[in-house]
Amino acid sequence: MEMGVVLPTPDVLFALFQAQAGTVGGAREAFQMLVTDLVSVRHPAANEVAGPGGGDWGIDTYVGRLDDSVVVWQSKFFPTWGGKDQQQQVRDSFKQLLGKAKSEGFRVDAWTLCVPCILPPGEQRWFDGWKVREGRRHNVKIGMWNGIELRRQLMQPDAEQVYRTHFAGSHSRSAEPVRTLADVGCLGDALFVRQLEAAGNVETDAARGLFFAAEALARDLAAAGNKAGVSALNELHLDVQSLWEQHFNARVAGADDAGKMQGLIDQVLLEAGQCCDPEGLKLRPAHRKGVVHRLVEDARAGWVRHWRHIAASHQGPAASETVATQLEVDQPGAVS
């Protein structure tokens, strides 16, 4: 997993998970193993038990000793939570475990219900009340890992292997192609190029190529009517602008007499290239870095202290229209 990758919402994530398992029964077993693997991230001694005819004493995943005390995670593969049926299954599972604990002579210290769904407000209210009543009655700490909590745990760096094991193949998609331009000279009069030159950059061909890749992607998404993709790309622009703003503000007081700030461009491009992909798009670093130059071209960022003055006085052609013309007459290649 690329570090920092944002997973789909729980309903999408676990629908893909179920599709990968093939059957509801398979999904149920795979979900229990997922929970055990997540518990193992924090508790390497996490274990399961199994007996003939499903005789597991109401234990799916546990930490501890069955001749002393245990902490239990109960997995219920509920893609949705309808109400009374799910409530009864929860009651039955908890009752079975406590019955076995009494007859077999061990103590249950904590019990966590694990479900891939998000409960409706009324059902969450029911669970919150039930866990308090039963927890006090039996001196057991009761909690829940719902779809949101499971997703949150899967996004943690230490759960990378768990993610790879259970999800890596279920929602993978190819990265958007990187469009290239044979001759970047047509972008020589663009505002983002002028801003780079003001900051002391003599060679700007790579920057022009990155701008073209990001601009072409934006136009492709718009032309395809991909509103979700356009929205996701806009979100990335906000994230990258925030990066630029943070580093610009930290350096502007130390600008030299020409308004230049050492290291600003390199740092922003580096961090932009490492940004998380917005949900719904899988991008290459070239796209993310190209977004930096799109922001400068749109007069939303700059590389010298007086960048706003440069933007206001710029008289060159709009780089976006230059790209549009090139896309009409050329057939740029793509690299993966």
N, C-alpha and C positions, 0 to 999 in steps of 0.2 A: 504494500500500500504506500502510495506517495504520502509522506508525512503531511498532515494538515488537510487531507482530502475530506470534504464534507459528504456524508452519506445521505441517501434519499430519506424522505420522511418515513416514519415507522410503517405506515400502511403500504407504501411502495416497497420498502426494504424487505419486509417479511412476506409480501406477495411473491417477490422474486425468489425468496428463500423457499417458499412452498413449491413454486414451480420447479425449482432445481431438485427438490426431494422427490417429486413425481407423484406421490400419494399423500393423503392426509395422515395415514399411519406413519409413513416415512418422515413426513415433516414433524410429527410429534416426537419421534425418536431423535431426529436431528436437532430439534429445538432443545431437548433435554441435554444433549451432548454440548450444544452451544453454551447453555447455562453453566454446566460443569466446567467447561474450559474457561469461561469468564471468571468463575469463582476461583479457579486454579491460579489465575493471574495474581491474586492477592493471598491466596491460601494454597500453596503448592500441594498440601496433603489432602485436598478435596477428593472425595471418593463417591462411588455409587454402589448400590447393592441390588441384587436381583434374585428372585426365587421362582420355583415352578409355578406356572399359572399367574405370573405377575405378582408373586408374593414378596413385595419389597417393603412391607410394614409402613407404607405411606411415605417412604423416603425416596426422593429422586437424587438429590445431591446433598452431601453432608460433610461436615468437618467435625472431628472429635472421635469419641470412642463409644461404641454401642454397649459397653459394660460400665459406662460412666455418664457422660453428658455429650450432647451433640447440638450443633447449629445446622438447620435444615433449609434447603431451597427447594420449593415445590414448583415444578414446571407444568404449566397448563397452556397448550397451544391453542389459544383463543384468538383467531384472526380478528374477530369482533366480540364485543361483550353485549349480549342481548338483555340480560337481566336475571330472572329467577333461576334459570338452569345453571348459569355460571355461579351464581351465589350458592346454590345447593352443592355443586361440585367442590367449591372451596370449603364449605362447612364439612362435607364428608371426608375430604382429604385430611383436614386438620384433626377431625375427630378420630380417624383411623390411626394417625400418628400418635396421638395422646393415649389411645387405648393400648397400642403396642408398647409405648414407653412404660405404662403402668404394669402391664403383664410381664414384660421382659426385663424390667428393672434398670432403665436408664432415664436420664432427665433431658428434656428439650429446653434449651436456653433461649433459642431464637428460631423463628420460622418466617421465611420470606417467600411470598407468592411471585412467580415470574410469568408474565404474559406478554405477548408481542403487540397487543393492542393498546389503545388509550381509552380509558373508561369514560362514558358520558358523565356529566356532572352529578346526576342523581345516583348513579351507581358508585362513583367515587365517594360520594357522601356515605352511602351504605357501607362500603369497605372501611372507611375511616372510623365510623362508629363501631362496626363489628370488631375491628382489630383492638380498639381500646377496651371494649367489654371483655373479649376473650383473653386479651393479654393480662388484664387485671385478675380475671378469674383463675387463670392457670399459671400465672407468673412467667409468661413467655413474651419475649419481645417480638412483635409481629410487624412486618413491613411488606413493601411491594417493589418489584422491578417491573415497570411497565415498558411499553415500546420506546418511550422517550429516554428512560434510564438505560435500557439496553443499548440503544443507539449511541448515547453519550459515552458509555463504557467502551464500545467498539471503536470510537474515534480516538481513544487515548493511545499514545505511542506504545505503551507496554502491552496493548492488546493487538498489536499489528499481526502477530501470527494467528491469533484467533480469527481475525477478519479474513486473512488469506485462506485459512482452512475452510471457512463456512460460506464466504460471500464473494471471493475474488472473481470467480467465473460467472457469477449470476447476474451481474449488472455492468460488466465491463463494456466499454464502447471505444471505438477508435477516436483518436484525437482529430480535431478539425485540421484539414490540410493547410499547409503554409503556402500561400500564394507568393510567387516571386516575379520580379520585374527585370527583364533583360538589361534595360538601360535606365538607371535611376537618375540620369541627368535631368530629366523633365521635372524633377522635384527640387531643383537647385534654388528656385526663388521662393520656396515655401517658408512660412513663418517659423516652423519648428527648426528649419535649417538655419535661418538667420539668428535664432536664439542660441543655437549651439555655437555658431561662429562668434557671437558676442561673448560667449563664455570661454573662448579660446580654442575651440575644437576646429582643427584645420581639415581633417578628413571626416566626411559625414555620409559616405556611401552606405555603410552598414545601417546607420540610423534611418536613412531613406528606405532601405529595404524592409526594416522592421515596421516603419510606419505603413508602407504599402501592404504588408501582411495583415496588420490589424484593420486597416481601412477596408481592404477587400473582404475580410471576414464579416465586418459590420454590414457591408452592402449585400453580401451573399445571404445573410440571415434576414435582412429586410426584404430582399427580392423574393425569398422563399415564403414570406409571410410567417416566419417563425417568431411570433411575439414573445414566447418564453425565452428564446435565445437572445433576442434583442434586449429584453429586460435583464437577463443574466449578465450580458456584456456591459450594460449600463451600471450594474452593481459593481463589476470589476473596476470600471472607471472611477467610481467613488472610492473604492478601497485604495487604488493606486494614487489618487489625488490626495488622500489622507496621508499616505506614505511621503509623498513629495512635500506636503505642507509641514509635516513633522521635521523633516531634515532641513528644509529651507529655513524654518523658524530658528532651528538650532544653530545655523551657520551665518545667518544674515548679518548679525552684529560683527562678525569677523571678516566681512567682505573687504577686498582690497579697494584701492582707489578707482579701479575700473568696474567695480561691482561684482567681481568674480568670487566664487566660493569654492575652495579646493575640495575635491572629492564628492561634491553634491551629485553630479550626474551619474558617476559610477555607482554610488551607494543606492540611489533611487532605482536605477536599472537592475542592479543585483537583486534587491528585495522585491521588485515588481516581478521579475522572472521566477521568483519562488512563491508568489502569492497562491493561495488556495484557489482552485477553480470554482466559479460560482455554480450552484446547482443547475444541472441541465446542459452544461457545456464542458467538454474536455479539450483543453487548449495546450499548445506547445509554448515553451518559454518565449519564442519569437512573438507570439500574439500578445503575451502579457507585457513584454518590453515595448512592443509597438504601441500599446495603449498609452504608455508614457508620452510618446511623441504626438499621439492624437490629442492628448490633453494640452500640450504646449501649442499645437496647431490651433486648437479651439480657444486659445487665450485664457486657459484655466490654470496654467502653470508656466514657469519660466526658469531660466538658469542663472540669471544675474539679478542683482538687487533692483535694477530699474527695468525689469522685464515687462511691466505693464506699459511703460512708455514705448518700448519697442513694439509691443503688440498693437498699441493704438496708432502708431505711425506707419505700420506696415502697409505697403501698397501692392504687394505681389499677388499673383493669382491664387485662388483657394486650392490647396493641395488636394482636397477631397474631390473637386471637379477634375483635376488632372488625373487622379486615379480612375474616376469614372470613365474618362475618355480612353485610358489605356485598357481598361477591362472590356471595352466595346471593340477595340481593334486588335487586341492581342489575345492569345490563349496561354496565360501564364502556367508554368508547370507547378507541381506541388511536391513537397517533400514530407516524409513522415517523421 
